Amino acid sequence: MIERAIPLIYLGAAASFVLALKWLSSVPTARRGVIVGIAGMALAVGGTLLRPEIVSYKWIAAAFVAGTVIGVPMAMMPMTAVPQRTALSHAFGALAAALVGTAEFYLQAPRIDRFTMGALALEVLLGFLTFTASLMAFGKLQEILPTRPITYRNQNVVNLAVLGVAAGSGAYLVARPEAAWLFPVLAVLSLLFGVMLIVPIGGADMPTVISLLNSYAGLAAAAMGFVLDNKLLIIAGALDGSSGLILSVIMCRAMNRSFTNVLFGAFGQVQEGAGTAGEQRTVRSATAGEAAAILQAASRVIVVPGYGMAVAQAQHKVRELFDALTKAEIDVRFAIHPVAGRMPGHMNVLLAEADIPYDRLVEMEDVNSEFPQADVALVLGANDVTNPAARHDRSSPIYGMPILDVDRARTVLVVKRSMSPGFAGIENELYHLDRTLMVFGDAKAVVGNIVRELAGGGGN
């Protein structure tokens, strides 16, 4: 009886995953999508635990405890660390797939058929490289590792050679599964390639890298489904892999970049002479009090959140500013660039945590036409996504990248710690325009001071 119920449970889980993805694609239904996704995973785990092949729950219970010990602290990470947490989640999921593939190889070889061996080789290759690549991405996002690209001569040739030998080892194992000595070569080279893949990629490309690693982890899970003859794993992995790939394509379009440029372009090097050129050009600065006066005189304000807001954890102060301006009958909207921050949807998550109304968040394609009518564009730590050079400077590495047209607002207020360049490593022309005022300082402190000024309490 229980055995007959398992396919129905899996069917319910698969339907939940499909509905979760559908609802997660829209901000108003995202919460429902998360709940349904959790319910689907609970069904999947529950159905698996009912399978008759399980003869003892001892090791499963031990793994459950270990997972809880690791997972609870991860869940308690601040919302500003969502990119890092996402990278760790990819790492653990991919490692699980790779370890299952390793166990299945040594259990079945050399009697394993070619189709299963092909799926297993793909599972191990993608699983191990995604594991180390995700750990490297975590290190860069957490700034444990240098965020700038680390390159050397013929790096791409070396990287592709390592990947080629790993893939060749997997192909040989498909033809000769009895050559078990090659399996450790496949595993070690896959782990090595994951590290080598991320080293030359800079912080500017982290949003695309995270979504691409999500795709790899999903494909590894789908391959594991073929190895284990588990249809739910195939469905879930395919959904994860395809959605991650689609998101990566969207991110590349948002930056006007190609996959090959992201993976092999070493984007994000600081241009020589950029700092000197920036020092020779003047900027106009303002105090929090002056910024408050400008905002108070406005009728329409567009806030542009960026990574600086995330680092300062200023989203709740931004909510206070939104409330103060709205109370003064000032129309306030938030302009969301697809690659603002360190992962897709990073700004949406932070603003949602601060309970900014969903209808105030406007995507780049819709908000750009509103900047010329805006009295003030308030930029909170956003850099490359507001750089006008992307529109006209053919020598700029970000030329052609769609940007938020903040320079077309009547007045631009930029809240930033310093004049240091963004992830792309280039100077932002916006800061030197006549209509731009720089308010230097930590975003949380500056916005807090502006709110106090608006309330008449002084800026100190």
N, C-alpha and C positions, 0 to 999 in steps of 0.2 A: 504493500500500500504506500509506504513512505517513498519507495524507489520510484513509483509512478508519479508521485507528486513533484519530484525534483525537476523534470522538464518544464512543468507549469510554473514552478518557482523561478527557474531561469528565464522563462518567457516574460514573466512579470518584471524581473530585473532588467532584461534587455529593453523592454518598453519604457521603463523608468529612465534608463540612460538616454534614450532617444528624446523623451519629453524634457528631461533636464537640460540637454543641449539646446533644444528649441527655446525654452523659457529663459535660459541664461543669455541668450542673444539679445534680450531686451531688458533695459534697466528696470521698468516697473514690475516685470515678472521674474527678475533674477532671484529674489529670495525664495519664491516657489520652486524655481529650478534647483537651487541648492538643496532644499528639503527633499524633493523627489529624488535627486541624485543620491543623497544619503540613504534614503529608503531603499533604492535600488541596490546599493552596495550591501546593505544589511541583508536583503533577500539573497544576493549572490553568495555572501559568506555563509548564511544560514543553510542554503541549499547544498553548498559544498560540504558542510559539516555533517549533513545527513547521508552522504554517499556511503554505500556499503563497503567500499574499499578501505575505509578508515577502521582500523582494528583497535587503535589506542589513541586517546586524546591527551596523553601525557606531554608529548613534545609540542603539540598544538597549544596546550595551555601555557607551556613555558614561553613559546613564541608570542602568545597573546600578552603575557605579562611584560616581556621585553619590548614589544611594540608600544604598549601603553606607557612604559617608562620613558621611551624616546618621544612618542607622539604628543603627550600632554605638554611638556615644555615647549615643543615646537608650536603647538596651538596657542600658547600663551605669549608668543613673540608679538611685539607691537605691530600695528597695522602698517607702519612705515617700513617694516622688514618683510612685507609680503613677497617681494621678488626673491629674497634670500630663502624664505621658507618654501617657495615654489621650486627653486632649484634643488633644495634638499629633498623635496618630495619626489622629483624626477629621479634623483640619484638612488633613493631607496627602492622605488618601483622598478627601475631598470636593473638594479643589483639583484632583486628578487627573481626577475625573469632570467637573468644570466645564470644564477645559481641553480635554478630549477633545470635549465638546459644542461648545465654541467652534470647534475645528478642523473638526468635521463640518459645522457650519453654513456656514462659509465655503467648504468644499469642495463642498457639495451645493446651497446656495441659488443661484438661486431655484427650482430644479427639485425641491426637497424636497416630499414629499407631506405632507398635513395630519397624519396619525397620527404620522409620524416627527417632524415639527416640534413636535407637542404633547409627545411624550416628551422631545425635545431641550430645549424651553423649561423643562420641569419639572426636567430634569437640571441645567441651568445655574442655575436659580433656587435649588434646594436645595443644589447644590454650592458656589456662591459664598457664600450666606448661612451655610452650615455652616462654611465655611473661616474667615471672619472671626469668627463666633460662637465657634468652638472656640479661636481665638487669644485672644479676650477671656476665655474661661473659663480658659485656661492662665494668663493674666496675673493673674486674680483668685486662682486656686489658688496661684500662686507668690508672691502678694502684691506683684507688680510694680504692679498696679492696686489701687485701693481695693476691699476686699471688701464694703463696705456698699453698699446700693442707691443709685444716683445718679438722682434724679428731678427733674422740673420740671413745670410746669403743662401740662395737656393732652398729656402725653407719650404716652399710649396712642393718642390720636387721631392724633398725628403719625406714630407707628410704623406704625399700620394704614394710614395714607394712603400711606406709602412702599411698604409691601408691596402695597397695592392697585394703585399705578401700575406697579410691577414686574410683577405678575401680569397687569395689563391689557396691558402691552407684549408679554408672551409670548403672550397670547390674540390680539392683533392680528397678530403674526407667524405664528400658525397659519393665520389667514385670508389674510394677504398676506405670504408668505415673501420677496417681492422688496423689502419695506421694510427693507432691511438696516441702515439708519441707526438703527433702534430696538433692534437687538441690543446695542450698547454701553450703551444706557439700561437695558436689562434687567440686564446684568452689573453695572454700577456701583450701581444701586439695590439689587440683591441683596447685594452686598458691604456697602453702607451699612446695610441692614436687619439683617445679622448682628451688627454692632456695636451698633446701637440695641436689639436684642433682649436682649443680655446686660447692658448698662449698668444697667438698673433691677433686676436680680436680685441678691439678696444671697447670701452664703456658705452660709446655711442651706439653700438650694435647689440647691446645686451637685450633689448626688447625682442628683437628678431631671434637671437640665439636661444632665449628661453622658450619661445613658442616652437622653435625647430627641435629643441631637445624634448619638448613635450610630444612632438610627432614621433621622434625616434623611440621614446619609451612606449608609446602606444603600439607602434609596429612590432616592437619586441614582444609585447604582450599578445598581439595577434598571432605572431609566429609560435609563441608558447601554446596558444590554443590549438594550433594544428598538431603540435608535438603531443599534447595531452588528450587530443580528441575532445576538446571542451568548446562547444559552440558559443557559449556565453563569453568566454575569453576572446574568441575570434571577433565577436560583435563589438565588445567593449574596446578591444585594442584597435579595431578598424575605425571606430568612432573617434577615439582619442587621437590616433595617427592622422586621420584625414582632417579633423578640426584643427589640429596643431599645424598641419601643412597649409591649410587655407589661411589661418591666422598669420603664418609667416609670410605668405604672399601679400596679404593686406599690409603687413608691416613694411615689406620691401617697397611696395608701391607708395606708402606714406613717406618713405625716405628717398624715393626715386632711385632705388638701388636694386641690383640683381643678387640672387643667391651666391653666385660665384664671387661677387664683389664683397659681400658680407663675410664669407668664409675665408677668402684668400686676399682681400684687399688691404688688410692691416689699417683699417680706417680709424682715425682718432689720434694720430701722431700730432704733437704740437708743431706747428709750422715754424721754421727758423725765421727769426726776425719778427714774429707776431707780437711778442711782448714789447719789443722796442718800438714798433709802430704804434702800439696802443699807448705807450707812455708819452709819445710826442703829441697825441691828439687830446684835446680837452673834453671834459664832460661837465655838465651842470648838475650840481647836487642839491638836495633839499632835505629838510628836517621832517620828522614825523608830524610836527605841528603844521608845517606848510603843506604836506601831503594831505592832512586831514581837511585843511581849508579848501584845497582844490577839489577833493571828493565831495565836500559838503555843498559846493557850488554847482555840482554836476546834476544833470538830469538822467543820463544813461552811463553806466559803468560796466565795463567788461573785465572780469578778473581772469588772468591767465596763470593757472597754477603750474608749477614745474618741480623738478627734483629738489630745489632749494627749500620749497615748502615741506616736502617729505622729510628731508634731513632735519629741519628745525622742529618737526612735529607741530606745525602751526595750523593744522586744519581746524582745530576747535576755536582758535582765535579768529580764523577766517570766518567761521560761522558767526562769531560775535560781531565782526565787521559787517557781514551780510545783514544781520538783524538790525544793526544801527542804521545802515544806509536805507534799508527797506522801510524802517520806521519813519525816516525822513522823506518817504515817498520817492526815493531814487530807484530807478529800474536797474537791477543788478543781474548780470548773467555771467556764466563761467564758460570760457572757451577751452575745449578739450582737444588737444592734438593727439593722434593715435600713438605716437612714440614719446610723449612727455613722461619723464620718470624713467624707471628701470625695467618695466614690464608692461605689456598691453593692459590697459584699463587701470593702471596704477593710480592715476589721479581720481578716477571714478570711485575707486575703493575708498580712498582717504576722505573724499568729500562726502560719500555716503555714510562713513563712520561718524562724521560730524553732523549728520542729518540735514545736509543741504538738500533742498527739494529737488527731486529728479528733473522736473521741468525747467529748472534753471541751468542744467548742464547741457551745453550745445556743442555738437561735433563741429570739427573744423570746416567741413564743406558748407554747413549752414550758417556759421557765425561770421565767416570772413566778409560777407556782404554787409554786415552790421557795423564793422569797425569805423567806416567813414562817418556814421551817424553817432558814434560814441563820443561823449565828452572826455572820458578818461579810460585808458587801458591800463589796468594795474597788473604788472607782471611780477609774479612771486617766484623767483628763482628759476624761471624758464630761460634757456639760453639759445641753443642752436635752432629750436623750433620757432624762434621769433626773429631770426637774423635775415634782414632784407637782402644780403648778398646772395642768398639762394635764388633770388629772382633775376639778377642781372650780372653777377660776377662769374664769368665762365671759367676763371682760374680757381674758383673756390671749390673745395672738395664736396661742399653741400649744394653746389649749383644744380637747380632743377628739383630739389626737394620741396614738396609742398610745405608751406609755413603758415603760421597765423599772422595775418596782416595787421599786427598791432601798430605799426608805424603810420597807419592811415587814420588812427584816432586823433582827435584834436590835441590831446595831451597824453603822454605816456609816462607813467610812474613805474620805475623798476626797483624792486626791493632785492638787494643782492649783498652778500658779504663783502665781495671785493670785485676787482676788474678781471679776475682770472678767467680764462676761456672755459667753455663747456666741454662736453665729451669729445666733440670733433676737434678740439685743440686749436680753434681759430677765433679771432677777434669778432665781436658782434657789432656790426655797424650801427645797430639801433641805439647803442649807448651814447653815440656822438651826434645824434640828430638834435636840431634846435628845439624840437618839441618834447624831447626826453629829459626827465629829471631822475637822477639816481638817488635812492634813499639807501644808504649803506648800513648794513647790520644784519643780525640774525632775524629771519622772517617772523618768527614767533614774537620776539621782543618788539620789532618794528610795528607789526600789525597790532599788538597789544597797546602800544603807545598811541597809535592812530585812533584806536577805539576810545581810549581815555580822553584824547583831545576832542573827539566828536561828542563825548558825553560832558565836556566842559571841565574834566578833572585834571588837565595838565598832562604833559608828556613825560614827567620824571617819576 
